[in-house]
Amino acid sequence: MAENANTQRTSDSGVSIWLDDLSRTRIESGNLQQLIAERNVVGVTTNPSIFQKALSQVGPYDEQLKQLGRIPVEEAVRELTTTDVRNATDIFREVAEKTDYVDGRVSIEVDPRLAHNTEETEKQAEELWNKVDRPNAFIKIPATLEGLPAITATLAKGISVNVTLIFSLERYQQVIDAFIEGIAQADKNGKDLKHIGSVASFFVSRVDTAVDKLLEANGSDEAKSLEGKAAVANARLAYELFEKAFDKDPRWADLEAKGAKRQRPLWASTGTKNAAYSDCKYVDELVAPDVVNTMPEKTLEALAAHGNGAPSIEGTYEESHQIMQELADLGINIKDVTDKLEADGVAAFINSWDSVLSDVQKGIDRVNG
């Protein structure tokens, strides 16, 4: 098979297509290379839920677990996950070099239980970076209030960061500020700014899931007409913030002149959860230059089958502001919604991490008799 016309069109419109999935089977079977060749995939994201799914499989990790022997389970998890990420970064090395390290990135997340601990997050981010030991890795740090200073401190060391679990415009602005400050500190620390990468992972579909419930409960015609509109409007307004920050902020202009690269918005949680909506809604409605869209394989295949991929953000800011105003007029407090989504997101990743530890311990016990 050759490159797909629909994924190519999406890429040509300025969207970097990343896969929101990683497993040893996907790496060893050649599937990851195939998606690079045939689906324009130029990066990978992982999270505790994705690793939980991968590491619960009996078989793919047994050989390494045997070699590791009866080591503490947390150490085993680190060895398994960093091995996968290291191998995936090697597969993407050519993409990284071709794009001057804008793409070809593979993310690994700090332990989600540290989401509210600045110092430990910063410490583990550096440990993971050194352990993976690849210039095209990304260390994922949640955009909690405690995560923000850790993001700045990690970037200041020259470590590339994927900021995750962003739901609100207010928090996104804080993330942009934390990023610019981190790059400024990296510059003062004498780091080469050219290869320090960063993306800001702005979550999309979960916003519709939460807001649509409130609209259904309202039951009015006005509420009905707004279903399925909040998430895209929220993300489009995030892109408006991105443009303002990186086109007009004098702090950034100085750093960019020294070779620093913009922190691109990354659309996360782009699988459609409501069957009434298009299965590539959160791709097709968020096409613009300088964005990443990380998608589960099901969404990637929907895009390949019938995605549009034409630019769809430009000229939508006024309408998007109007949608947010109409939601507010109905009594829907978007800040309450996004605050809860952040808390729920951290909690869900902690649950997945606990499951990872349990599954890997079972694997250690199984292969070591």
Stockholm file with secondary structure:
# STOCKHOLM 1.0

chainA/1-369         MAENANTQRTSDSGVSIWLDDLSRTRIESGNLQQLIAERNVVGVTTNPSIFQKALSQVGPYDEQLKQLGRIPVEEAVRELTTTDVRNATDIFREVAEKTDYVDGRVSIEVDPRLAHNTEETEKQAEELWNKVDRPNAFIKIPATLEGLPAITATLAKGISVNVTLIFSLERYQQVIDAFIEGIAQADKNGKDLKHIGSVASFFVSRVDTAVDKLLEANGSDEAKSLEGKAAVANARLAYELFEKAFDKDPRWADLEAKGAKRQRPLWASTGTKNAAYSDCKYVDELVAPDVVNTMPEKTLEALAAHGNGAPSIEGTYEESHQIMQELADLGINIKDVTDKLEADGVAAFINSWDSVLSDVQKGIDRVNG
#=GR chainA/1-369 SS CCCCHHHHHHHHTTEEEEESCCCHHHHHTTHHHHHHHHHCEEEECCCHHHHHHHHTSSSTTHHHHHHHCSCCHHHHHHHHHHHHHHHHHHHTHHHHHHTTTSSCEEEEECCGGGTTCHHHHHHHHHHHHHHHCCTTEEEEEECSTTHHHHHHHHHHTTCCEEEEEECCHHHHHHHHHHHHHHHHHHHHTTCCGGGCCEEEEEECHHHHHHHHHHHHHHCCHHHHHTTTTHHHHHHHHHHHHHHHHHHHCHHHHHHHHTTCCCCEEEEECCSCCCTTSCTTHHHHTTCCTTEEEEECHHHHHHHHHHCCCCCCSTTCHHHHHHHHHHHHHTTCCHHHHHHHHHHHHHHHHHHHHHHHHHHHHHHHHHHTC
#=GC SS_cons         CCCCHHHHHHHHTTEEEEESCCCHHHHHTTHHHHHHHHHCEEEECCCHHHHHHHHTSSSTTHHHHHHHCSCCHHHHHHHHHHHHHHHHHHHTHHHHHHTTTSSCEEEEECCGGGTTCHHHHHHHHHHHHHHHCCTTEEEEEECSTTHHHHHHHHHHTTCCEEEEEECCHHHHHHHHHHHHHHHHHHHHTTCCGGGCCEEEEEECHHHHHHHHHHHHHHCCHHHHHTTTTHHHHHHHHHHHHHHHHHHHCHHHHHHHHTTCCCCEEEEECCSCCCTTSCTTHHHHTTCCTTEEEEECHHHHHHHHHHCCCCCCSTTCHHHHHHHHHHHHHTTCCHHHHHHHHHHHHHHHHHHHHHHHHHHHHHHHHHHTC
//
